[in-house]
């Protein structure tokens, strides 16, 4: 698959502190947004360069550039100590149009998938016990503490997206990166074919041989749509 290009311009002088598991051993990603109507990746970097003692993240993403501003092998100051010791921080800049949002959103999700795949970490949404590899800043506030932010949930909603969409798109990119083929059929389409055509046919079939063949065909549809056989 083709990856979006990344412009690496690290801010000089940032602290280089290891994650709790060691240098380069992040455990997941925290996904943020800037909450700045005039933000671009470059002006966010400029602000960070003089204010990093208060907070800094690893990348800013807008529709025009993925800008890596800090070495991801070392922790950032993005969401309070409990999260900083574990996670990379990726910040989505505010979009000016639906087209800009759609593009930057996809870039943001692809970068998340990239960092997870680089460490062979699965796509696991955050959970109340502190587990998971895919975190919204809001999840950190709710379950880890050290911060009070609730992004990016409301921002996503303002453009017609949800956190479930984030999980799904990150998973799609992750599967493409790791060689997992996308299903040929959508599960809902496969199930509609089974329920509308194959199930009634199975019910009215007289021979066990015909029923077995219909059952086999139903399972082929399930496999083609990424579902388990029954």
Buried (B, 14 or more C-beta within 10 A) or exposed (E): EEBBEBBEEEBEEBEEEEBEEEEEEBBBBBBBBBBEEEBBBBBBBEBBBEEBEEBBBBBBBBBBBBBBBBBBBBBBBBBBEBBBBBBBBBBBBBBEEEEBBBBBBBBBBBBBBBBBBEBEBEBBBBEEEBEBBBBBBBBBBEBBEEBEBBBBBEBBEEBEBEBEBBBEBBBBBBBBBEEEEEBEBEBEBBBEBBEEBBBEBBEEBEEEEEBEBBBEBBBEBBBBBBBEEE
